[in-house]
């Protein structure tokens, strides 16, 4: 029951931060000089951006992450937390392995942001690396607790 309440609260925070990030990122429509640098999804899906209607909705999140990183960071933290909550329903050993996979994957997601020229990019690299450290610590604690329980049995 307690996990379901956590899931509901975090899902609502995730939804709210997604809406705010999407809204903040819509400012890209007013910055045509950023279209070349902040629209990777549009470039990938349809080629160069010439008009504002060429911009993908996903690029709103990229723009928000670059220039207003608070809510995109909260979105990332909530996503990781929701994934951890979902994985916590697995057995202890599998849960620990999932946490270690998260801790190995998240720094890989942070790599593109390591040499970012905007404050938001640097901020996202720090948030992703911090989430990776938390996942690694939780995985180690889970393995330790699992080992202690097996030793007592």
C-alpha positions as CSV (number, residue, x, y, z in Angstrom):
1,X,0.0,0.0,0.0
2,X,2.8,2.4,0.9
3,X,4.5,1.8,-2.4
4,X,1.3,2.6,-4.3
5,X,0.9,5.9,-2.5
6,X,4.5,6.7,-3.3
7,X,3.9,5.7,-6.9
8,X,0.8,8.0,-7.1
9,X,2.5,11.0,-5.6
10,X,5.6,10.7,-7.7
11,X,3.5,10.1,-10.8
12,X,1.6,13.3,-10.2
13,X,4.9,15.2,-9.7
14,X,6.3,13.7,-12.9
15,X,3.2,14.7,-14.8
16,X,3.3,18.3,-13.4
17,X,7.0,18.6,-14.2
18,X,6.5,17.3,-17.7
19,X,3.8,19.9,-18.4
20,X,5.9,22.7,-17.0
21,X,9.0,21.5,-18.9
22,X,6.9,21.3,-22.1
23,X,5.6,24.8,-21.5
24,X,9.0,26.3,-20.7
25,X,10.5,24.6,-23.8
26,X,7.9,26.1,-26.1
27,X,9.9,29.3,-25.8
28,X,12.1,27.8,-28.6
29,X,9.4,29.0,-31.1
30,X,10.5,32.5,-30.3
31,X,14.2,31.8,-30.6
32,X,14.9,31.0,-34.3
33,X,18.7,31.4,-33.7
34,X,18.5,28.3,-31.4
35,X,16.7,26.1,-33.9
36,X,20.0,24.8,-35.3
37,X,21.4,23.8,-31.9
38,X,18.3,22.8,-29.8
39,X,16.2,20.7,-32.2
40,X,17.9,17.3,-32.5
41,X,14.6,15.4,-32.8
42,X,13.3,17.7,-35.6
43,X,16.6,17.4,-37.5
44,X,16.5,13.6,-37.1
45,X,12.9,13.2,-38.1
46,X,12.4,15.8,-40.8
47,X,15.7,17.5,-41.7
48,X,16.6,21.2,-41.1
49,X,14.1,23.4,-39.3
50,X,13.0,26.3,-41.4
51,X,9.7,27.3,-39.8
52,X,8.4,27.0,-36.3
53,X,5.8,24.3,-37.3
54,X,8.8,22.1,-38.3
55,X,9.8,21.8,-34.6
56,X,9.0,18.5,-32.9
57,X,7.3,18.6,-29.5
58,X,10.2,16.5,-28.1
59,X,12.6,19.4,-28.8
60,X,10.6,21.5,-26.3
61,X,12.1,19.3,-23.6
62,X,15.6,19.7,-25.1
63,X,15.3,23.5,-25.0
64,X,13.9,23.5,-21.5
65,X,16.7,21.2,-20.3
66,X,19.3,23.6,-21.8
67,X,18.0,26.9,-20.5
68,X,15.6,26.1,-17.7
69,X,16.8,22.8,-16.1
70,X,14.8,22.7,-12.9
71,X,11.7,20.9,-14.1
72,X,13.5,18.7,-16.6
73,X,15.8,17.6,-13.8
74,X,12.8,16.9,-11.6
75,X,11.3,14.9,-14.5
76,X,14.5,12.8,-14.7
77,X,14.6,12.2,-10.9
78,X,10.9,11.2,-10.8
79,X,11.4,8.9,-13.8
80,X,14.3,7.1,-12.1
81,X,12.4,6.9,-8.8
82,X,9.3,5.4,-10.6
83,X,11.6,2.8,-12.3
84,X,13.1,2.0,-8.9
85,X,9.7,1.6,-7.3
86,X,8.5,-0.6,-10.2
87,X,11.7,-2.8,-9.9
88,X,11.3,-3.0,-6.1
89,X,8.5,-5.6,-6.7
90,X,11.1,-8.0,-8.0
91,X,13.0,-10.4,-5.7
92,X,16.0,-8.9,-3.9
93,X,18.7,-10.3,-6.1
94,X,17.0,-9.2,-9.4
95,X,16.2,-5.8,-7.9
96,X,19.9,-5.3,-7.0
97,X,20.9,-6.2,-10.6
98,X,18.4,-3.8,-12.0
99,X,19.8,-1.1,-9.8
100,X,23.3,-1.8,-11.0
101,X,22.1,-1.7,-14.6
102,X,20.6,1.8,-13.8
103,X,23.8,2.9,-12.2
104,X,25.8,1.8,-15.3
105,X,23.3,3.3,-17.8
106,X,22.7,6.7,-16.2
107,X,26.4,8.0,-16.6
108,X,26.2,7.0,-20.2
109,X,23.2,9.3,-20.6
110,X,25.1,12.0,-18.8
111,X,28.1,11.8,-21.1
112,X,26.7,14.0,-23.9
113,X,26.1,16.7,-21.3
114,X,29.6,16.7,-19.7
115,X,31.0,19.3,-22.0
116,X,27.8,21.3,-22.3
117,X,28.1,25.1,-22.9
118,X,24.8,25.9,-21.1
119,X,24.2,25.7,-17.4
120,X,21.3,23.4,-18.0
121,X,23.5,20.8,-19.7
122,X,25.9,20.8,-16.8
123,X,23.1,20.6,-14.4
124,X,21.6,17.6,-16.1
125,X,25.0,15.8,-16.1
126,X,25.2,16.3,-12.4
127,X,21.6,15.1,-11.8
128,X,22.1,12.0,-14.0
129,X,25.4,11.2,-12.3
130,X,23.9,11.7,-8.8
131,X,21.0,9.3,-9.7
132,X,23.6,6.8,-10.8
133,X,25.4,7.0,-7.5
134,X,22.2,6.6,-5.6
135,X,21.3,3.5,-7.7
136,X,24.7,2.0,-7.1
137,X,24.4,2.6,-3.3
138,X,20.9,1.1,-3.2
139,X,22.1,-1.9,-5.2
140,X,25.0,-2.4,-2.8
141,X,22.8,-2.1,0.2
142,X,20.3,-4.6,-1.3
143,X,23.0,-7.1,-2.0
144,X,24.4,-6.7,1.5
145,X,20.9,-7.2,3.1
146,X,20.2,-10.2,0.8
147,X,23.5,-11.8,1.8
148,X,22.9,-11.2,5.5
149,X,19.4,-12.8,5.2
150,X,20.8,-15.8,3.5
151,X,23.5,-16.2,6.1
152,X,20.9,-16.2,8.9
153,X,18.8,-18.8,7.1
